[in-house]
């Protein structure tokens, strides 16, 4: 069956069953691929996706089920640790605009692994009133598998036309094509200007075509000979060479930057984030606009797909925490000591900001004695005495 099927343990499509196309609201046709399947080959796109995936992957899962929390943190599946799983899931989402996380369970319903689905394209199908996703894969022994909707956490970008999938990456294809054309134009310009071009004129009487060709080849061989380190060619009195100046047109630096900025804007990643030269405020804006929404979406999906409504009513949930304060300035971190004094942060949480090891008892909240409630007695005084 191949390694993919051994990981997912999904339902193989039974040809004896009648799977029907899933009918969505409206008239949207339920056959999905992704627009621009080569965008990840662009260095600009990959830089943006890498930044988003790296910062996302640093989030820590927090769950009321501590066994599940350890699974998600350390080894959600046999190929990935928790960081790698978040990195791959975010990468798939950014490139394909729809990402699936397969929730593998044992016979008792306990989650035993989580795995991002590396699909090529997919189709939602319906059987016996239940929704399934029919995945297609490339370069694998098992090129088609069917998985139940309830075992898939689904994340989407540009979620509009379909009930299942995000929109494609069509809007970014034109600037990417222009950037590629500019790069190729510059490469071709370097190649074209590196070679001598011109007209070789003979002052002899009319020569036969064979003689003209022989004279040209002799000149080219002499001038372009790799052993001619001086770069000088010799001509006799019967020959005259007139060089042709090549001035190929390429995009300007400003034009190239404008198209690159279009791609960065599309992914919501600034130049400062890409080059790790961001300020504290710039990172806060990046986190709140690009990292936190993803973590909230994933938290809600996993909570809804892993726990039953009854379990959720008792407070069971999956959340993700990301310590964005690690990018705060030293001055900001030092000023936050007052949060420890007022019981809003534990001493160990504060020490973590400085990459310091926790100490025993540091997980308890502390409170300054001068922060008692208004009207409360202090210092052991007796009321009315």
Buried (B, 14 or more C-beta within 10 A) or exposed (E): EEEBBEBBBBBEBEEEEEBEEBEBEEEBEBEBBBBBBEBBEBEBBBBBBBBBBBBBBBBBBBBBBEEBBBBBBEBBBEEBBBBBBBBBBBBBBBBBBBBBBBBBEEEEEEBBBBBBBBBBBBBBBBBEEEBBBBBBBEEBEBEBBBBBBEBBBBBBBBBEBBBBBBBBBEEBBEBBEBBBEBBEBBEEBEEEEEEBEEEBEBEEEEEEEEEBEEBBEEBBEEBEEEEEEEEEBEEEEEBEEEEEEEEEEBBEEEEBEEBBBBBBEBBBBBEEBBEEEBEBEBBBBBBEEBBBEBBEBBBBBBBBBBBEEEBBEEEBBBBBEBEBBEBBEEEEBEEBEEEBEEEEBBBBBBBBBEEEEEEEEBEEEEEEEEEEEEEEEEEEEEEEE
